[in-house]
């Protein structure tokens, strides 16, 4: 098995492509999607919590607070949460306030998650205002505890989470790309956008032109070539082999030097 995921091009160049795709789809949610996926644009009083300040988070934070179709928030209306101290410092240097869930009474209308892990546990539901939206722009599918919320709604546990019968029936719909609205404590409405899945997988259009992902295709071809010429003993314990540094360097340099053409 050739490890492409840890290669230099994959780790350094691809995040910017995912960030671009995420911004395209976030804009689509506010302006162009069908009714079952569309979300309202924020008012000047609305607040946003951004979970994760990696490449995707930085791109989204900038887009939300600068001129453009996503520039809907003042900078002091957006707070950043990241467990990485370097990312926290970077966010502060970029002029954002950090969110401290252990010492805060903040509530938010939009919670955008791109931490690559479950960044919003069910215990954080107190952070949402009425008519709030949970939006995953992650490359992972685990940012929100969507399945756990459904279980709580069905079992009527101590945590107050409800789904109407209509919405429960929609969970069996073949169209998995839909917004699901829960009723939580204090009768607040909370919508999980796209069923908790990353918005780059809306199922309606490509978030970026195919040519943008030539780097991924190139890496897979390189890995296939390497695998063809790799001889490995059956009893060899380490069956995961890094992508050859020559292939990695060639692909990295080519795409870095030709990115204005992609």
Buried (B, 14 or more C-beta within 10 A) or exposed (E): EBEBEEBBBBEEBBBBBBBBBBBBBBBBBBEEBEEEBBBEEBEEEBBBBBBBBBBBBBBBBBBBBEEEEBEBBEEEBBBBBBEEEEBBEBBEEBEBBBBEBEEEEBBBBBBBBBBBEBBBEBEBBEBBBEEBBBBBBBBBEBBBBBEBBBEBBEEEEEBBBBBEEEBBEBBEEEEEBBBBBBBBEEEBBBBBBBBBBBBBBBEEEEBBEEEBBBBBEBBEEBBEEBEEEEEEEEEEEEEEBEBBEEBBEBBBEBBEEEEEEE
